[in-house]
């Protein structure tokens, strides 16, 4: 999985041929909650991401990549943005 540069929840879910409703039912979440995370409207709880990691057997090294795609746009800055800010100080 480490070679996948397009690692995000939507791609992971659909690679297993799961609808958001099916995944939500299997994990105990609503399809709306899955949609919100996939669209970046919410970031998901720590427990949600732990459940995703266990369910899909995602290696630890790939979890940051998977979660990071859902963090941007939620006030979490990219490393390049932080470095630029530090350079300007």
C-alpha atoms as a printed R data frame, in Angstrom:
   type eleno elety resid chain resno       x      y      z
1  ATOM     1    CA   UNK     A     1   0.000  0.000  0.000
2  ATOM     2    CA   UNK     A     2   2.953  2.355  0.580
3  ATOM     3    CA   UNK     A     3   3.399  3.003 -3.133
4  ATOM     4    CA   UNK     A     4  -0.114  4.420 -3.514
5  ATOM     5    CA   UNK     A     5   0.134  8.186 -3.886
6  ATOM     6    CA   UNK     A     6  -3.666  8.473 -4.107
7  ATOM     7    CA   UNK     A     7  -4.284  6.892 -0.726
8  ATOM     8    CA   UNK     A     8  -7.457  8.333  0.742
9  ATOM     9    CA   UNK     A     9 -10.573  6.914  2.333
10 ATOM    10    CA   UNK     A    10 -12.684  7.028 -0.825
11 ATOM    11    CA   UNK     A    11 -10.088  5.197 -2.929
12 ATOM    12    CA   UNK     A    12  -9.456  2.664 -0.174
13 ATOM    13    CA   UNK     A    13 -13.179  1.993  0.288
14 ATOM    14    CA   UNK     A    14 -13.921  1.657 -3.422
15 ATOM    15    CA   UNK     A    15 -10.873 -0.573 -3.996
16 ATOM    16    CA   UNK     A    16 -12.703 -3.085 -1.796
17 ATOM    17    CA   UNK     A    17 -15.926 -2.564 -3.764
18 ATOM    18    CA   UNK     A    18 -17.679 -1.089 -0.739
19 ATOM    19    CA   UNK     A    19 -20.280  1.640 -0.855
20 ATOM    20    CA   UNK     A    20 -20.180  4.207  1.928
21 ATOM    21    CA   UNK     A    21 -23.408  2.675  3.267
22 ATOM    22    CA   UNK     A    22 -21.887 -0.842  3.353
23 ATOM    23    CA   UNK     A    23 -18.689  0.339  5.013
24 ATOM    24    CA   UNK     A    24 -20.642  2.384  7.530
25 ATOM    25    CA   UNK     A    25 -22.855 -0.576  8.390
26 ATOM    26    CA   UNK     A    26 -19.879 -2.906  8.843
27 ATOM    27    CA   UNK     A    27 -18.094 -0.403 11.111
28 ATOM    28    CA   UNK     A    28 -21.088  1.053 12.947
29 ATOM    29    CA   UNK     A    29 -21.104  4.491 11.287
30 ATOM    30    CA   UNK     A    30 -23.655  6.193  9.078
31 ATOM    31    CA   UNK     A    31 -23.008  6.602  5.364
32 ATOM    32    CA   UNK     A    32 -23.357 10.348  5.942
33 ATOM    33    CA   UNK     A    33 -20.450 10.279  8.408
34 ATOM    34    CA   UNK     A    34 -18.302  8.394  5.880
35 ATOM    35    CA   UNK     A    35 -19.284 10.920  3.180
36 ATOM    36    CA   UNK     A    36 -18.408 13.876  5.410
37 ATOM    37    CA   UNK     A    37 -14.952 12.489  6.069
38 ATOM    38    CA   UNK     A    38 -14.366 11.684  2.404
39 ATOM    39    CA   UNK     A    39 -15.417 15.195  1.380
40 ATOM    40    CA   UNK     A    40 -13.331 16.830  4.100
41 ATOM    41    CA   UNK     A    41 -16.313 18.206  6.015
42 ATOM    42    CA   UNK     A    42 -15.054 16.521  9.194
43 ATOM    43    CA   UNK     A    43 -11.816 14.794 10.077
44 ATOM    44    CA   UNK     A    44 -13.104 11.733 11.911
45 ATOM    45    CA   UNK     A    45 -12.331 10.673 15.441
46 ATOM    46    CA   UNK     A    46  -9.225  8.823 16.539
47 ATOM    47    CA   UNK     A    47 -11.435  5.806 17.161
48 ATOM    48    CA   UNK     A    48 -12.821  6.034 13.603
49 ATOM    49    CA   UNK     A    49  -9.319  5.985 12.094
50 ATOM    50    CA   UNK     A    50  -8.248  3.115 14.360
51 ATOM    51    CA   UNK     A    51 -11.309  1.192 13.170
52 ATOM    52    CA   UNK     A    52 -10.426  1.931  9.529
53 ATOM    53    CA   UNK     A    53  -6.840  0.802 10.095
54 ATOM    54    CA   UNK     A    54  -7.940 -2.478 11.663
55 ATOM    55    CA   UNK     A    55 -10.711 -3.184  9.159
56 ATOM    56    CA   UNK     A    56  -8.547 -2.607  6.065
57 ATOM    57    CA   UNK     A    57  -5.313 -3.789  7.728
58 ATOM    58    CA   UNK     A    58  -3.556 -0.526  6.852
59 ATOM    59    CA   UNK     A    59   0.118 -0.469  7.919
60 ATOM    60    CA   UNK     A    60   1.077  2.197 10.445
61 ATOM    61    CA   UNK     A    61   3.351  3.845  7.883
62 ATOM    62    CA   UNK     A    62   0.377  4.441  5.564
63 ATOM    63    CA   UNK     A    63  -2.073  5.751  8.154
64 ATOM    64    CA   UNK     A    64  -0.603  9.262  8.201
65 ATOM    65    CA   UNK     A    65  -0.919  9.468  4.412
66 ATOM    66    CA   UNK     A    66  -4.492  8.217  4.599
67 ATOM    67    CA   UNK     A    67  -5.504 10.670  7.342
68 ATOM    68    CA   UNK     A    68  -3.510 13.622  6.015
69 ATOM    69    CA   UNK     A    69  -5.633 13.822  2.894
70 ATOM    70    CA   UNK     A    70  -8.633 14.445  5.111
71 ATOM    71    CA   UNK     A    71  -6.961 16.990  7.378
72 ATOM    72    CA   UNK     A    72  -6.130 19.649  4.797
73 ATOM    73    CA   UNK     A    73  -8.805 22.283  4.562
74 ATOM    74    CA   UNK     A    74  -9.595 21.835  8.251
75 ATOM    75    CA   UNK     A    75  -7.081 24.317  9.591
76 ATOM    76    CA   UNK     A    76  -4.205 21.845  9.503
77 ATOM    77    CA   UNK     A    77  -1.304 23.269  7.550
78 ATOM    78    CA   UNK     A    78   0.878 21.361  5.134
79 ATOM    79    CA   UNK     A    79   4.540 21.015  6.040
80 ATOM    80    CA   UNK     A    80   5.488 23.310  3.118
81 ATOM    81    CA   UNK     A    81   3.173 26.022  4.496
82 ATOM    82    CA   UNK     A    82   4.720 25.753  7.957
83 ATOM    83    CA   UNK     A    83   8.262 25.883  6.515
84 ATOM    84    CA   UNK     A    84   7.378 28.985  4.470
85 ATOM    85    CA   UNK     A    85   6.031 30.695  7.578
86 ATOM    86    CA   UNK     A    86   9.179 29.852  9.525
87 ATOM    87    CA   UNK     A    87  11.389 31.136  6.696
88 ATOM    88    CA   UNK     A    88   9.533 34.455  6.719
89 ATOM    89    CA   UNK     A    89  10.140 35.062 10.442
